[in-house]
Every structure is written in C-alpha cells, then in structure tokens.
Amino acid sequence: MLETIAKCLCIRSTETMMIKIGIFVIALVLFEAQAKDIHPDLQELADDLHNKCVSESGVTEEMISTARTGQFPEDQTFKCYLKCLYDTPKLLHEDGTINIEAAIEIIPDSLKNIYSEPIKKCGTQMGTDICDTCFKTAHCIFMNTKEHFYLI
C-alpha cells in the first residue's frame, strides 16, 4: 500500500515518505477532502487519522457530523478532536499557537488561492486551552471557506 501511495504523491525517498504522506493526509483533512476524489489508499490513511483522533478525544461521530454542517459543537471532546487533527502533522507550536506558515505550506497548490488568505486572516484564535484554540481557529477558517471546508 505504501508504494502505491508514494507513486500517487510522486515520492522517491522512502526516508521522507511517511512524513509527506502524513502532511498530505492532513491537507486533505483540513482543506478539501472530497471522499470521491481521494485515492482509496489515502482515504484509508484519512480514516486512520480520524479513528486515532476519535479514540484520543472521545468525540462522537454525531458531533463530527454536526460540525460538517457548520455547527461546531461547544464540547471539549470535539475541540480536542480538532487539536488532534492539528497536532498530528505538527501544525501546533509548543506554546499552543498554530504554525500558520506550515499550514499554508501543506495546502495543495490547487487550493492555495482558496485557503491562504483565510488562514492568514484567522491566524491563531486563542482560546482557554489548546483544544479551544484549535476549535476557534478551525471555526474561523470554516467561516471563511464554508463551501470548501471538510472535516474527516
């Protein structure tokens, strides 16, 4: 499976393959993961990330489904689910702020015109803790990219 993914992503070095796959999956997750357009192997990785973050946070599938409609639940488990999605590809600085440059860097070129400005505009929306910060930041990005935002 990894060889297939590497070919899809044009990755030649096995040393950086896992990092690039992780970054690509999170780009899909945070930016525009239309399931019908994702290679089945990448969908599997996205599903694995989803399952990892559900397990770590304790969020329910119902809360995630509600968030997909634009109604972000004011629930700590959902907020920590978002934190997991940001933290897994190392988009969080140690102080809990979002690494804006890294977030923009991982956006696929075809989507940079949609997401770069909203990410810069939103920056880090500080909350009461790191989970709340990720929640407020994701919500801000959602509000500025509604028709393109997708949450795994």
C-alpha positions as CSV (number, residue, x, y, z in Angstrom):
1,M,0.0,0.0,0.0
2,L,2.8,2.5,0.9
3,E,4.4,2.0,-2.5
4,T,1.1,2.9,-4.2
5,I,0.7,6.0,-2.1
6,A,4.3,7.0,-2.8
7,K,3.6,6.7,-6.5
8,C,0.4,8.8,-6.2
9,L,2.4,11.5,-4.4
10,C,5.5,11.3,-6.6
11,I,7.7,10.5,-3.6
12,R,11.1,9.0,-4.4
13,S,12.8,8.8,-1.0
14,T,11.5,6.3,1.5
15,E,13.0,8.3,4.3
16,T,10.6,11.2,3.8
17,M,7.6,9.1,2.5
18,M,5.8,8.8,5.9
19,I,6.2,12.5,6.7
20,K,4.9,13.6,3.3
21,I,2.0,11.1,3.4
22,G,1.0,12.4,6.9
23,I,1.2,16.0,5.7
24,F,-0.8,15.2,2.5
25,V,-3.5,13.4,4.5
26,I,-3.8,16.4,6.9
27,A,-4.0,18.8,4.0
28,L,-6.9,16.7,2.7
29,V,-8.5,16.7,6.2
30,L,-8.2,20.3,6.9
31,F,-8.7,21.7,3.4
32,E,-10.8,19.8,0.9
33,A,-11.2,16.1,1.4
34,Q,-14.0,15.2,-1.0
35,A,-14.1,11.5,-0.5
36,K,-15.0,10.7,-4.1
37,D,-11.7,12.4,-5.2
38,I,-9.3,10.7,-2.8
39,H,-7.3,7.6,-3.8
40,P,-8.5,4.6,-1.8
41,D,-5.2,4.3,0.0
42,L,-5.2,7.9,1.0
43,Q,-8.8,7.6,2.2
44,E,-7.6,4.7,4.3
45,L,-4.9,6.9,5.9
46,A,-7.5,9.7,6.4
47,D,-9.8,7.1,8.1
48,D,-6.9,6.0,10.3
49,L,-6.3,9.6,11.4
50,H,-10.0,10.1,12.0
51,N,-10.1,6.9,14.1
52,K,-7.0,7.9,16.1
53,C,-8.4,11.3,16.9
54,V,-11.8,10.0,17.8
55,S,-10.1,7.5,20.1
56,E,-7.9,10.1,21.7
57,S,-10.5,12.7,22.2
58,G,-13.7,10.6,22.9
59,V,-15.7,12.7,20.4
60,T,-18.8,11.1,19.0
61,E,-19.5,10.7,15.2
62,E,-22.7,12.7,15.7
63,M,-20.7,15.7,16.9
64,I,-18.4,15.4,13.8
65,S,-21.4,15.1,11.5
66,T,-22.9,18.2,13.1
67,A,-19.7,20.1,12.6
68,R,-19.7,19.2,8.9
69,T,-22.9,21.2,8.6
70,G,-21.2,24.2,10.1
71,Q,-22.5,23.9,13.6
72,F,-19.4,23.3,15.6
73,P,-20.3,21.7,19.0
74,E,-19.2,23.6,22.1
75,D,-17.9,20.3,23.5
76,Q,-14.4,19.7,24.9
77,T,-14.2,16.3,23.2
78,F,-14.9,17.8,19.8
79,K,-12.4,20.6,20.5
80,C,-9.7,18.1,21.4
81,Y,-10.6,16.1,18.2
82,L,-9.6,19.2,16.2
83,K,-6.5,19.6,18.3
84,C,-5.5,16.0,17.4
85,L,-6.0,16.9,13.7
86,Y,-3.8,19.9,14.0
87,D,-1.2,18.2,16.2
88,T,-0.7,15.0,14.3
89,P,1.1,16.8,11.3
90,K,2.9,19.1,13.7
91,L,0.9,22.3,12.9
92,L,1.0,23.4,16.5
93,H,3.9,25.3,18.1
94,E,4.9,24.3,21.7
95,D,3.1,27.4,23.0
96,G,-0.2,26.1,21.5
97,T,-0.4,28.6,18.6
98,I,-1.0,27.4,15.1
99,N,2.0,27.3,12.8
100,I,0.4,29.4,10.0
101,E,3.4,29.1,7.7
102,A,3.4,25.3,7.9
103,A,-0.4,25.2,7.5
104,I,-0.2,27.3,4.3
105,E,2.8,25.3,3.0
106,I,0.9,22.0,3.2
107,I,-2.0,23.2,1.2
108,P,-2.1,21.6,-2.3
109,D,-1.2,24.2,-5.0
110,S,-4.7,23.9,-6.5
111,L,-6.3,25.1,-3.2
112,K,-3.8,27.8,-2.1
113,N,-5.9,30.5,-3.7
114,I,-8.9,29.4,-1.6
115,Y,-7.2,28.8,1.8
116,S,-4.1,31.0,2.1
117,E,-5.8,34.3,2.9
118,P,-8.4,32.8,5.3
119,I,-5.6,31.1,7.2
120,K,-3.6,34.3,7.4
121,K,-6.7,36.3,8.4
122,C,-7.7,33.8,11.1
123,G,-4.2,33.2,12.4
124,T,-4.4,31.6,15.8
125,Q,-7.7,32.3,17.6
126,M,-6.6,32.0,21.2
127,G,-8.9,30.0,23.5
128,T,-9.0,29.0,27.1
129,D,-6.7,26.0,26.4
130,I,-5.1,24.3,23.4
131,C,-8.2,22.4,22.4
132,D,-10.3,25.6,22.5
133,T,-7.7,27.4,20.4
134,C,-7.8,24.7,17.7
135,F,-11.6,24.9,17.9
136,K,-11.8,28.6,17.5
137,T,-9.1,28.6,14.7
138,A,-10.9,25.8,12.7
139,H,-14.2,27.6,13.1
140,C,-12.7,30.8,11.8
141,I,-11.3,29.0,8.8
142,F,-14.6,27.3,8.3
143,M,-16.5,30.7,8.4
144,N,-14.1,32.0,5.7
145,T,-14.2,28.9,3.4
146,K,-17.6,27.3,4.0
147,E,-18.2,25.8,0.6
148,H,-14.7,24.1,0.6
149,F,-14.2,23.1,4.2
150,Y,-14.5,19.4,5.0
151,L,-13.9,17.5,8.3
152,I,-12.9,13.9,8.4
